[in-house]
């Protein structure tokens, strides 16, 4: 039996960058782009781009470049965005509200189908075309609507409880903005976005700018 090739997390994290820029190229009516030009746009070396894509097969044409529409579709299939993943957001404060109204989600292959909160002033309102449901009904709603990905923007004090409810409802992956580590079953994919860490990194480099080179991602 052929062993599946192991792809590094760094490569996987760059694929969405390539895809997002390819969408911009499509909008601009650009049909072909070289790895050099794509690298200039993203701040990534062309060698790295070619190496990343080679992990998944042969792309582009030597001396010509990458066909934008074709490469875009191939990356969609690699990442699995053709699945049109259903997303549920718990915590419809400022951040949750913004995410619920983020129109690019749909273009990237994610469809928000559930919004949940405990605030009776928000429950029943339509946010981004979705009615906010009481968080007490979240587990059952996730199960009924087959939501696969949960996003947590609640306070840290309730994030674990919310995550447990999501898992009980059947989500397979969670993106958490709560500044705590979630303890969940090993089969659940969990990623944490912490704005304070990003800002602290910027603070460090600004404070030590005479000792460190500029860092970009």
C-alpha positions as CSV (number, residue, x, y, z in Angstrom):
1,X,0.0,0.0,0.0
2,X,1.4,3.4,-1.0
3,X,2.2,5.6,2.0
4,X,0.6,9.0,2.0
5,X,3.1,11.9,1.7
6,X,3.4,14.0,4.9
7,X,3.0,17.7,4.2
8,X,4.4,20.2,6.7
9,X,2.1,22.7,8.5
10,X,4.2,25.6,7.0
11,X,3.2,24.5,3.4
12,X,-0.4,24.0,4.4
13,X,-0.5,27.5,5.9
14,X,0.9,29.1,2.7
15,X,-1.7,27.5,0.4
16,X,-4.6,29.8,1.5
17,X,-2.2,32.8,0.8
18,X,-1.7,31.5,-2.8
19,X,-5.4,30.9,-3.2
20,X,-6.5,34.3,-1.9
21,X,-4.1,36.1,-4.2
22,X,-5.2,34.0,-7.2
23,X,-8.7,35.2,-6.5
24,X,-7.5,38.8,-6.7
25,X,-5.7,38.0,-10.0
26,X,-8.9,36.5,-11.3
27,X,-10.8,39.7,-10.4
28,X,-8.1,41.8,-12.2
29,X,-8.6,39.7,-15.3
30,X,-5.1,38.2,-15.2
31,X,-4.9,34.7,-16.8
32,X,-1.3,33.7,-16.3
33,X,1.3,34.5,-13.6
34,X,4.9,33.4,-13.0
35,X,6.2,32.1,-9.7
36,X,8.4,35.2,-9.7
37,X,5.5,37.6,-10.0
38,X,3.4,35.7,-7.5
39,X,6.3,35.7,-5.1
40,X,6.7,39.5,-5.4
41,X,3.1,40.0,-4.5
42,X,3.2,37.7,-1.5
43,X,6.8,38.3,-0.2
44,X,7.6,34.7,-0.8
45,X,10.5,33.4,-2.9
46,X,9.5,31.8,-6.2
47,X,11.6,28.8,-5.2
48,X,9.5,28.3,-2.1
49,X,6.3,28.6,-4.2
50,X,7.4,26.0,-6.7
51,X,8.6,23.7,-3.9
52,X,5.3,24.0,-2.1
53,X,3.2,23.2,-5.1
54,X,5.4,20.3,-6.1
55,X,4.3,18.6,-2.9
56,X,0.9,18.1,-4.6
57,X,1.9,17.4,-8.2
58,X,3.0,19.2,-11.4
59,X,1.6,22.7,-11.9
60,X,2.2,25.4,-14.5
61,X,4.1,25.3,-17.7
62,X,7.8,26.0,-17.9
63,X,8.6,29.3,-19.6
64,X,5.0,30.4,-19.3
65,X,3.9,30.3,-15.7
66,X,0.7,29.2,-13.9
67,X,-2.7,29.5,-15.4
68,X,-4.5,31.4,-12.7
69,X,-8.0,29.8,-13.0
70,X,-6.5,26.3,-13.2
71,X,-4.2,26.7,-10.3
72,X,-6.9,28.3,-8.2
73,X,-9.2,25.3,-8.8
74,X,-6.4,22.9,-8.0
75,X,-5.7,24.6,-4.7
76,X,-9.4,24.5,-3.9
77,X,-9.3,20.7,-4.3
78,X,-6.1,20.3,-2.3
79,X,-7.4,22.3,0.7
80,X,-10.9,20.8,0.4
81,X,-12.8,24.1,-0.1
82,X,-15.1,22.4,-2.6
83,X,-16.8,20.9,0.5
84,X,-18.5,24.2,1.2
85,X,-18.1,23.7,5.0
86,X,-20.9,24.8,7.2
87,X,-19.8,27.1,10.0
88,X,-21.3,28.1,13.3
89,X,-20.2,31.1,15.4
90,X,-20.7,31.3,19.2
91,X,-20.5,34.7,20.7
92,X,-22.0,37.5,18.6
93,X,-20.2,40.5,20.1
94,X,-18.1,42.9,18.0
95,X,-15.8,40.2,16.6
96,X,-18.5,37.6,16.1
97,X,-20.7,40.2,14.4
98,X,-17.9,41.1,12.1
99,X,-17.2,37.5,11.2
100,X,-20.9,36.8,10.6
101,X,-20.9,39.7,8.0
102,X,-17.6,38.6,6.4
103,X,-18.7,38.1,2.8
104,X,-15.4,36.6,1.7
105,X,-16.1,33.4,3.8
106,X,-18.5,32.2,1.1
107,X,-16.0,32.7,-1.7
108,X,-13.4,30.8,0.3
109,X,-15.6,27.8,0.6
110,X,-17.2,28.4,4.1
111,X,-20.9,29.0,4.7
112,X,-22.0,30.5,8.0
113,X,-25.3,28.7,8.9
114,X,-25.5,29.2,12.6
115,X,-25.1,32.1,15.1
116,X,-25.3,31.6,18.9
117,X,-25.3,33.9,21.9
118,X,-26.7,34.3,25.5
119,X,-27.7,38.0,25.2
120,X,-31.4,38.3,24.8
121,X,-30.9,41.7,23.1
122,X,-29.2,39.9,20.3
123,X,-31.1,36.6,20.1
124,X,-33.7,36.6,17.4
125,X,-31.9,39.3,15.4
126,X,-30.7,38.7,11.8
127,X,-26.9,39.1,11.5
128,X,-25.5,38.6,8.0
129,X,-28.8,37.0,7.0
130,X,-28.7,34.4,9.9
131,X,-31.0,34.5,12.9
132,X,-29.1,34.5,16.2
133,X,-30.1,31.4,18.2
134,X,-29.8,30.9,22.0
135,X,-26.6,29.2,22.9
136,X,-28.6,26.7,25.0
137,X,-30.0,25.4,21.7
138,X,-26.6,25.3,20.0
139,X,-25.8,21.6,20.4
140,X,-29.1,20.5,18.8
141,X,-28.9,23.1,16.1
142,X,-25.4,22.0,15.1
143,X,-26.7,18.4,15.0
144,X,-29.7,19.2,12.9
145,X,-28.0,21.6,10.4
146,X,-24.8,19.4,10.3
147,X,-22.5,22.3,11.1
148,X,-18.9,21.0,10.7
149,X,-16.8,23.9,11.9
150,X,-17.2,26.0,15.0
151,X,-15.8,29.5,15.7
152,X,-15.6,30.7,19.3
153,X,-15.5,34.4,20.1
154,X,-16.9,34.1,23.6
155,X,-15.2,35.2,26.9
156,X,-12.5,32.8,28.0
157,X,-14.5,31.9,31.1
158,X,-17.1,30.0,29.0
159,X,-15.1,29.0,26.0
160,X,-14.4,25.4,27.2
161,X,-18.1,24.9,27.9
162,X,-19.0,26.2,24.5
163,X,-16.4,24.1,22.8
164,X,-17.8,21.0,24.6
165,X,-21.3,21.8,23.4
166,X,-20.0,22.2,19.8
167,X,-18.2,18.8,20.0
168,X,-21.3,17.2,21.4
169,X,-23.3,18.6,18.5
170,X,-20.9,17.0,16.0
171,X,-18.4,19.7,14.9
172,X,-15.2,18.4,13.5
173,X,-13.0,21.5,13.8
174,X,-12.9,24.6,16.0
175,X,-11.3,28.0,15.5
176,X,-11.1,29.8,18.9
177,X,-10.4,33.4,19.6
178,X,-10.7,32.8,23.3
179,X,-7.3,33.3,25.1
180,X,-7.2,29.8,26.7
181,X,-6.2,26.3,25.8
182,X,-9.2,24.1,25.0
183,X,-9.1,20.5,26.2
184,X,-10.9,18.5,23.6
185,X,-10.9,14.9,22.1
186,X,-7.9,14.2,19.9
187,X,-10.1,13.8,16.8
188,X,-11.1,17.4,16.9
189,X,-8.9,19.9,15.0
190,X,-8.5,23.0,17.1
191,X,-6.7,26.2,16.1
192,X,-6.4,29.3,18.3
193,X,-6.1,32.8,17.1
194,X,-4.8,35.2,19.8
195,X,-4.7,38.9,18.8
196,X,-2.7,39.7,22.0
197,X,0.1,37.5,20.9
198,X,0.3,39.1,17.5
199,X,0.3,42.6,19.0
200,X,2.9,41.6,21.6
201,X,5.2,40.3,18.8
202,X,4.9,43.6,17.0
203,X,5.6,45.4,20.3
204,X,8.7,43.3,20.8
205,X,10.1,44.1,17.3
206,X,9.3,47.8,17.6
207,X,11.0,47.9,21.0
208,X,14.0,46.1,19.7
209,X,14.1,47.5,16.1
210,X,17.7,48.4,16.3
211,X,18.6,44.7,17.1
212,X,16.3,42.8,14.8
213,X,15.4,42.9,11.2
214,X,11.9,43.5,10.0
215,X,9.7,40.4,10.1
216,X,6.9,39.8,7.7
217,X,4.5,36.9,7.2
